[in-house]
């Protein structure tokens, strides 16, 4: 490939950054890293009515959270004089004309064809219209015109974007020619569809990147998943870091066919990153997540580390902890509806004996807890499971969870005794 390669991602701050746009940014960034090219961020903010600062801030924050950082950044709203200058040039050359304050370009149509880096040869034998507005009556440029001027002046060599822009490409090629600009190479990425086909919906992935962040997905996992939506590493492995992908990424190997969004696949990838993250790092990450979500303001780091260790192999996202591990941080949980069958059997006398035994343990570790627990059950003529199920409900409010004795150790003697007393009171003790 030629020297001084340059690519760009051009979001419009009229909404939040979504999965499809994030993948486009990612593939541009990977191309730049692979070929030591510049990665330009161009903010298409000429729609002054719909462009909002909050959307811009979210887009920039989400890109940086994903690890995507630009070499240069430009704002179209600060380049209006440039668009006017080139529109006037076309008028002087009689390739465009002014009408009611607007500047209109008249296509001198010819067969348009180009080689797409992903899709191969694409041909257009006609255009849907003969004219194109370049500058609107309010003085702002239209998308195709501003896009061509900026790509040319900024030296963009490769335009990597979604396949929904294929229909814009012949118009832009004719504008490049009329303006005397070099035509860049194009690569149009496949769409991301819902599992059953059709456009993504809120239910199937069409949420902003910030919402995935709020649900407790790790940025590395989101990036990994986006990588696999249309591209596969040469060795077909499914867990690959951003830096590893940048060494082998090839835009020509992107699939032509649409990719399907899968919550199951995303959750699996995120769970793998959670399992592989060092416990200290995951504890820090989780603490920050809990604070951001206002789930807890402060908690002992070692206590949180022990809680996370119990759930690390079970959760697919950090949000799961706010639900599944709620009882580790709060006492106001209720007994779940599906525990009614367990609680029908009144064992208040037996649980009272167990409570007293637990209160007498000096070294409250899982091994000692288990030995004394089983001894109480045996002395009462019960099987261990006869006590395990109601005790789990007493301590967690749930039927299932991490190992009971490990849970008791992490909760600590004071909480365990208090919660066993609560169950006794529930039975009318």
Phi, psi and omega in degrees: 000158184293162176287166175055049177288148181210133177235169181214154169239130190235078180282154174253125183281051177251008180186176182280164179283120181254175185305311183299314180293322179297320178295321177300315178299316182298314182294325174296316182295319178297319177301315181297317180294319183296319187251017178054043179265168174274143178246110183263136172254117180245119182270114183270084188245033181281345175278087188295333182287320185264339180287132182228145181299322182297323178291318179299313181298321180292319179299312181296318180295318181294318179299317182288327175298324179283351181091013181261110182238138186275156172275324181217155177222137181226153178238122182298330180297343179261006184239020185298326180296326179295316180295320178297319180300314182284333174294318179294325177299316179294325177295315180299325181273006179059031175262350178213165179216157181261138182210114179060033180091344179266154176250127186240133180259133178256119182291131166263088192287142172219164176300129181249129178217147179208159179261109178280134184295338179258318191258353181082208185289129176235132183236144174233123180262351177201163175245154182289343179211163185266340185231158181219129174287129178261314178237125179285166184298339178274003176091000179266148183280155172277166187303305186300320182291309180300322180299313181295313180300312182294314181300321180289310184291330180274356177075031179291122182264333182225124178257107181250115186207178182288155183293346177292349178266000180303319182294338177280338189298314180298323177297317182291323178299317179294325176291318176304314182295316181297326181274353181077025181266154173287138181272126180285171172275150183241147173217119184252118184284147178291157178289159171254120185250162172293158182307324180269008183095168181084176184294151174295145175239175177305322181292327183241064164091347184278057177242158180292153178304324181297332179288324175296320177298317180294332179279354177091025172278144178278143182300321180298324180288320177299314179299314179303315180294317179300323178304322186276356178274076179117352181216149177228137176301156181306327181266006177062018177288156187256342176252113183212135182280166180299316180294321178294319180295323182297336181283337187235000185296134179225113183299333180288345181266003176292140181293148175279328185280155182296149177263148180254131178285140179222116175297322181299316181292317178299315181296322179296314180298317180296321179296325178294320178293323177297315180297324186274345182287132176307142187301320180297318179294318180295325178294316177297315180300315182293319178301315179295321178296314180299320179292317178299321180278355183058033177283314172219150178270320181204144177205150179302130184300317180295322178297314179297320179299319179293321177297313181299320181300326178293326187255352189307321182274002186248333189269152175255344178203160185294335177301330179303325181295325180292340178262305187287330183254016182306319185294343178285341185243341184224149180260356188270021178287157176251162176284126183300153184299327183281006177262000184303319181298321180294319185280353178296328181276112183279114180238037187296324179293317180294318180292327176298317178296316179297317180303313181297322178295315179299322181293336184271350182287127179277310180265092189275067177250165188300324181294313180295318179303313183295317180300311182291324179298311182293327179293319177298313180301316181296315180298330180273000181072027180248158169277152183305321183294337178297330178263329183304312186295309179293327179293320177300315178299318180300318186276331188237341185081003185234163177279328186232162180169193178296174179309135186298315185290325174294320178297317180297320180298315182292318179299323181092157186300316184300314180293318182300311181298316180299320183282329173294323177296323179298320179293319177300318178295326178298325179276000180091035183282000000 
